[in-house]
Every structure is written in C-alpha cells, then in structure tokens.
Amino acid sequence: STYTFLSGNQMFDKSFIKERFNTMVRDYYEDDPLGPRTTSALDAPPVKRVHAIYGINLKTEVCAIFRRRPYIVIGDDMADNRFIIDKETTKIEDGDNDMLNNYELNGGFLYETKKTVQKVINDEDGEEVERTVSGDGTVPYWNLAHAKTWKADLEELTVNEIEGGEHRLILGMK
C-alpha cells in the first residue's frame, strides 16, 4: 500500500467532525471567561524558575498509522469510524526525508527508541544538536524537553533527565 504522510491536523481536516469540534472549542474554551486564550502553550509559563524532571530512553509511542475505512453510515446520517489503525503497515516514506528510519514500526504504531535521532537543544549553549534519545514510555522526548526552549525567558531553568525513568513511576515518587 502507498501512504501519504499527514499530521494530526491534516487528518482532522479530512474528517467529518471538524465543525462539531470547532463549535465545542469555541463554546467551552474560547468563550470561557477564565481563559487564558491569549497565550500559547509554546510560551514560557509566567514564573521565574522551572525545574524539569523526566525520564528518557524508553520505547515511546509517537504516532499511529491510519488507513481510510470504507464510508460507513449508522442511523444518524453521519460517518462513523472514518479511519482505522493499519496494523499491516510495514514501511512509511516521508518524501525525501528518511528521518522515520530511526523509529520502530509495530502493529500500526510508530515508536521512538533510545536509538532515535532527535534534534534537541543543547543545555550548555542553547544550540540545536542531534542526539539519540527517546521519551519516558508515555510522553515523547520532544514534549518532555520543551522546557529547554524557555531558557531565555526564565531566571532559572534546571533540567534533570533520568535514564530509564518511567513516566508514572516518576510522578509517584515522593
């Protein structure tokens, strides 16, 4: 089979729930008087110090591979289950980019492993470098390491990466 590499947003645009979802976002989030909708999740939090502690180098799911299911209508004239996980996928091509070769593909899911090459921010000088690293078994590495992008906006940023530290175990530590 031939597959087109789509982001979650691109897949969402092709689905039939987009308008319903946008209505929900407007009614329950954007119109919420407690907000805040004026800042981005990419922005540093409004604090002086951030201490990030997270595990690394565990096999971590980063995406699922979907295929289009034949159009199904159930009673309400709305399409249901438009996409399903493609458990038979054996290879994904991303145009001229071979970055997906550093991931593990199994049962329709793509995983980063400790052998996955990632572009990360160097702790010392803030420059982008390549490193083989993966997440904590639950959260992908690039999400865990996002705090490093806030360094210039904070008085203090410390990052502690725990080799083999599993997400739920770290959260349960006292």
C-alpha atoms as a printed R data frame, in Angstrom:
    type eleno elety resid chain resno       x      y      z
1   ATOM     1    CA   SER     A     1   0.000  0.000  0.000
2   ATOM     2    CA   THR     A     2   1.030  3.600 -0.575
3   ATOM     3    CA   TYR     A     3   0.565  6.069  2.246
4   ATOM     4    CA   THR     A     4   0.508  9.821  2.447
5   ATOM     5    CA   PHE     A     5   2.266 11.299  5.464
6   ATOM     6    CA   LEU     A     6  -0.333 13.511  7.226
7   ATOM     7    CA   SER     A     7  -0.123 15.397 10.503
8   ATOM     8    CA   GLY     A     8  -2.939 15.069 13.014
9   ATOM     9    CA   ASN     A     9  -4.257 18.449 11.872
10  ATOM    10    CA   GLN     A    10  -4.280 17.356  8.231
11  ATOM    11    CA   MET     A    11  -6.142 14.157  9.120
12  ATOM    12    CA   PHE     A    12  -8.583 16.152 11.219
13  ATOM    13    CA   ASP     A    13  -9.239 18.475  8.254
14  ATOM    14    CA   LYS     A    14 -10.213 15.431  6.174
15  ATOM    15    CA   SER     A    15 -12.639 14.081  8.805
16  ATOM    16    CA   PHE     A    16 -16.304 14.841  9.232
17  ATOM    17    CA   ILE     A    17 -16.128 16.041 12.849
18  ATOM    18    CA   LYS     A    18 -14.185 19.230 12.288
19  ATOM    19    CA   GLU     A    19 -17.181 21.584 12.525
20  ATOM    20    CA   ARG     A    20 -18.514 19.895 15.671
21  ATOM    21    CA   PHE     A    21 -15.077 20.083 17.281
22  ATOM    22    CA   ASN     A    22 -14.626 23.761 16.376
23  ATOM    23    CA   THR     A    23 -18.033 24.533 17.891
24  ATOM    24    CA   MET     A    24 -17.050 22.753 21.105
25  ATOM    25    CA   VAL     A    25 -13.727 24.627 21.296
26  ATOM    26    CA   ARG     A    26 -15.487 27.963 20.785
27  ATOM    27    CA   ASP     A    27 -18.278 27.250 23.293
28  ATOM    28    CA   TYR     A    28 -16.242 25.637 26.068
29  ATOM    29    CA   TYR     A    29 -12.730 27.075 25.727
30  ATOM    30    CA   GLU     A    30 -12.530 30.305 23.744
31  ATOM    31    CA   ASP     A    31 -15.649 31.759 25.381
32  ATOM    32    CA   ASP     A    32 -14.529 30.641 28.854
33  ATOM    33    CA   PRO     A    33 -14.180 33.831 30.961
34  ATOM    34    CA   LEU     A    34 -11.381 32.222 32.994
35  ATOM    35    CA   GLY     A    35  -9.262 31.744 29.851
36  ATOM    36    CA   PRO     A    36  -6.437 32.232 29.114
37  ATOM    37    CA   ARG     A    37  -6.652 32.039 25.327
38  ATOM    38    CA   THR     A    38  -4.235 34.927 24.826
39  ATOM    39    CA   THR     A    39  -1.088 32.853 25.396
40  ATOM    40    CA   SER     A    40   0.317 29.852 23.603
41  ATOM    41    CA   ALA     A    41   1.357 26.528 25.103
42  ATOM    42    CA   LEU     A    42   4.691 27.224 23.409
43  ATOM    43    CA   ASP     A    43   5.272 30.309 25.602
44  ATOM    44    CA   ALA     A    44   7.220 30.068 28.834
45  ATOM    45    CA   PRO     A    45   4.978 29.976 31.914
46  ATOM    46    CA   PRO     A    46   4.650 33.214 33.920
47  ATOM    47    CA   VAL     A    47   7.136 32.116 36.608
48  ATOM    48    CA   LYS     A    48  10.793 32.865 37.379
49  ATOM    49    CA   ARG     A    49  12.075 29.295 37.838
50  ATOM    50    CA   VAL     A    50  11.308 25.972 36.153
51  ATOM    51    CA   HIS     A    51  12.686 22.620 37.313
52  ATOM    52    CA   ALA     A    52  12.003 19.924 34.714
53  ATOM    53    CA   ILE     A    53  12.476 16.301 35.789
54  ATOM    54    CA   TYR     A    54  11.647 13.458 33.413
55  ATOM    55    CA   GLY     A    55  12.703 10.003 32.286
56  ATOM    56    CA   ILE     A    56  14.370  9.192 28.983
57  ATOM    57    CA   ASN     A    57  15.305  6.311 26.697
58  ATOM    58    CA   LEU     A    58  12.247  4.095 26.974
59  ATOM    59    CA   LYS     A    59  10.322  2.913 23.908
60  ATOM    60    CA   THR     A    60   7.637  5.592 23.488
61  ATOM    61    CA   GLU     A    61   4.695  5.715 21.092
62  ATOM    62    CA   VAL     A    62   4.771  8.851 18.954
63  ATOM    63    CA   CYS     A    63   2.001  8.229 16.430
64  ATOM    64    CA   ALA     A    64  -0.385  5.740 14.903
65  ATOM    65    CA   ILE     A    65  -0.720  4.847 11.227
66  ATOM    66    CA   PHE     A    66  -4.286  5.045  9.956
67  ATOM    67    CA   ARG     A    67  -5.999  3.929  6.788
68  ATOM    68    CA   ARG     A    68  -9.316  5.026  5.439
69  ATOM    69    CA   ARG     A    69 -12.183  2.666  6.135
70  ATOM    70    CA   PRO     A    70 -14.953  2.405  3.593
71  ATOM    71    CA   TYR     A    71 -17.601  5.023  4.279
72  ATOM    72    CA   ILE     A    72 -19.992  3.803  6.977
73  ATOM    73    CA   VAL     A    73 -23.338  5.409  7.899
74  ATOM    74    CA   ILE     A    74 -25.104  4.384 11.080
75  ATOM    75    CA   GLY     A    75 -28.631  5.700 11.581
76  ATOM    76    CA   ASP     A    76 -27.864  9.382 12.102
77  ATOM    77    CA   ASP     A    77 -26.590 10.094  8.569
78  ATOM    78    CA   MET     A    78 -23.149 10.869  9.992
79  ATOM    79    CA   ALA     A    79 -19.978  8.996  9.018
80  ATOM    80    CA   ASP     A    80 -18.572  6.844 11.791
81  ATOM    81    CA   ASN     A    81 -15.097  5.296 12.124
82  ATOM    82    CA   ARG     A    82 -13.726  7.001  9.035
83  ATOM    83    CA   PHE     A    83 -10.138  5.949  9.823
84  ATOM    84    CA   ILE     A    84  -8.817  2.793 11.487
85  ATOM    85    CA   ILE     A    85  -5.342  1.808 12.645
86  ATOM    86    CA   ASP     A    86  -3.477 -0.005  9.881
87  ATOM    87    CA   LYS     A    87  -1.846 -2.918 11.670
88  ATOM    88    CA   GLU     A    88  -0.322 -4.267  8.429
89  ATOM    89    CA   THR     A    89   1.842 -1.204  7.722
90  ATOM    90    CA   THR     A    90   5.473 -2.186  7.283
91  ATOM    91    CA   LYS     A    91   7.085  0.995  5.913
92  ATOM    92    CA   ILE     A    92   6.434  4.726  5.876
93  ATOM    93    CA   GLU     A    93   8.015  7.157  3.473
94  ATOM    94    CA   ASP     A    94   8.243 10.844  4.233
95  ATOM    95    CA   GLY     A    95   9.189 12.242  0.822
96  ATOM    96    CA   ASP     A    96  12.936 12.826  0.630
97  ATOM    97    CA   ASN     A    97  13.259 12.751  4.411
98  ATOM    98    CA   ASP     A    98  14.487  9.467  5.871
99  ATOM    99    CA   MET     A    99  14.089 10.580  9.480
100 ATOM   100    CA   LEU     A   100  11.426  7.909 10.046
101 ATOM   101    CA   ASN     A   101  14.102  5.232  9.606
102 ATOM   102    CA   ASN     A   102  15.201  5.898 13.195
103 ATOM   103    CA   TYR     A   103  11.827  4.849 14.601
104 ATOM   104    CA   GLU     A   104  10.331  1.415 15.259
105 ATOM   105    CA   LEU     A   105   7.086  0.495 13.479
106 ATOM   106    CA   ASN     A   106   4.935 -2.208 15.042
107 ATOM   107    CA   GLY     A   107   1.234 -3.037 14.691
108 ATOM   108    CA   GLY     A   108   0.290  0.317 13.202
109 ATOM   109    CA   PHE     A   109   2.133  2.360 15.824
110 ATOM   110    CA   LEU     A   110   5.390  4.308 15.453
111 ATOM   111    CA   TYR     A   111   7.759  4.363 18.434
112 ATOM   112    CA   GLU     A   112  10.857  6.357 19.266
113 ATOM   113    CA   THR     A   113  13.612  4.349 20.960
114 ATOM   114    CA   LYS     A   114  16.941  5.216 22.540
115 ATOM   115    CA   LYS     A   115  18.400  4.821 19.010
116 ATOM   116    CA   THR     A   116  16.093  7.502 17.545
117 ATOM   117    CA   VAL     A   117  17.994 10.539 16.271
118 ATOM   118    CA   GLN     A   118  16.345 13.730 17.533
119 ATOM   119    CA   LYS     A   119  17.119 17.413 17.094
120 ATOM   120    CA   VAL     A   120  17.406 18.792 20.614
121 ATOM   121    CA   ILE     A   121  18.504 21.966 22.356
122 ATOM   122    CA   ASN     A   122  21.964 21.729 23.905
123 ATOM   123    CA   ASP     A   123  21.858 22.517 27.639
124 ATOM   124    CA   GLU     A   124  25.112 24.499 27.627
125 ATOM   125    CA   ASP     A   125  24.713 26.927 24.742
126 ATOM   126    CA   GLY     A   126  21.075 26.558 23.649
127 ATOM   127    CA   GLU     A   127  22.097 25.493 20.126
128 ATOM   128    CA   GLU     A   128  20.240 22.744 18.273
129 ATOM   129    CA   VAL     A   129  22.161 19.445 18.055
130 ATOM   130    CA   GLU     A   130  21.373 15.847 17.080
131 ATOM   131    CA   ARG     A   131  21.156 13.246 19.812
132 ATOM   132    CA   THR     A   132  19.902  9.655 20.074
133 ATOM   133    CA   VAL     A   133  17.238  9.698 22.770
134 ATOM   134    CA   SER     A   134  13.609  8.807 23.408
135 ATOM   135    CA   GLY     A   135  10.830  9.615 25.839
136 ATOM   136    CA   ASP     A   136   9.730  8.119 29.144
137 ATOM   137    CA   GLY     A   137   7.428  5.383 27.822
138 ATOM   138    CA   THR     A   138   4.410  7.713 27.819
139 ATOM   139    CA   VAL     A   139   5.499 11.166 26.620
140 ATOM   140    CA   PRO     A   140   7.716 11.630 23.519
141 ATOM   141    CA   TYR     A   141  11.116 13.213 24.142
142 ATOM   142    CA   TRP     A   142  10.441 16.425 22.210
143 ATOM   143    CA   ASN     A   143   7.475 17.117 24.518
144 ATOM   144    CA   LEU     A   144   9.461 16.365 27.660
145 ATOM   145    CA   ALA     A   145  12.370 18.575 26.589
146 ATOM   146    CA   HIS     A   146  10.204 21.532 25.520
147 ATOM   147    CA   ALA     A   147  11.090 23.459 28.686
148 ATOM   148    CA   LYS     A   148  14.590 23.933 27.222
149 ATOM   149    CA   THR     A   149  13.121 26.364 24.681
150 ATOM   150    CA   TRP     A   150  12.135 28.715 27.550
151 ATOM   151    CA   LYS     A   151  15.684 29.238 28.877
152 ATOM   152    CA   ALA     A   152  15.989 32.840 27.632
153 ATOM   153    CA   ASP     A   153  12.632 33.790 29.218
154 ATOM   154    CA   LEU     A   154  13.346 32.484 32.745
155 ATOM   155    CA   GLU     A   155  15.654 33.495 35.572
156 ATOM   156    CA   GLU     A   156  16.460 29.841 36.235
157 ATOM   157    CA   LEU     A   157  15.905 26.609 34.330
158 ATOM   158    CA   THR     A   158  17.144 23.225 35.526
159 ATOM   159    CA   VAL     A   159  16.583 20.010 33.591
160 ATOM   160    CA   ASN     A   160  17.154 16.565 35.101
161 ATOM   161    CA   GLU     A   161  16.842 13.629 32.707
162 ATOM   162    CA   ILE     A   162  16.570 10.249 34.461
163 ATOM   163    CA   GLU     A   163  17.905  7.370 32.356
164 ATOM   164    CA   GLY     A   164  15.189  4.688 32.132
165 ATOM   165    CA   GLY     A   165  12.817  6.715 34.319
166 ATOM   166    CA   GLU     A   166   9.240  5.639 33.549
167 ATOM   167    CA   HIS     A   167   6.604  8.401 33.463
168 ATOM   168    CA   ARG     A   168   4.124  7.060 36.023
169 ATOM   169    CA   LEU     A   169   6.838  5.919 38.430
170 ATOM   170    CA   ILE     A   170   8.438  9.373 38.426
171 ATOM   171    CA   LEU     A   171   5.050 11.019 39.050
172 ATOM   172    CA   GLY     A   172   4.502  8.682 42.019
173 ATOM   173    CA   MET     A   173   7.855  9.460 43.692
174 ATOM   174    CA   LYS     A   174   7.816 11.380 46.971
